[in-house]
Amino acid sequence: MARRGSGLHLTKEGRKKLNFTDKLKKKQDEKKYQQNRNKNGGGTTTTTTTKKLTGKERAQKMARERIAAKKAGTYKKPKTAQELAKERLKIKNKKRK
């Protein structure tokens, strides 16, 4: 009966090919080196956050801003679909005249 799968892991070269942790460790070490270099004043770099907000986080942020605006007295209620449609019709009718 024939064996299933690859016998590559049985040879020294095969084990070397399959062992990718060495490359991964080198990448992690390089990343740590760069982070430490930036922390220790190895140059002036600006850091920007690239993290995107999830839907829940975005909703919570908007709610916090809305509550703060209400407390400050600067909150304006968003217009309903009907109100927006009426405004569009007014603009359209003005253009016709």
Buried (B, 14 or more C-beta within 10 A) or exposed (E): EEEEEEEEEEEEEEEEEEEEEEEEEEEEEEEEEEEEEEEEEEEEEEEEEEEEEEEEEEEEEEEEEEEEEEEEEEEEEEEEEEEEEEEEEEEEEEEEE
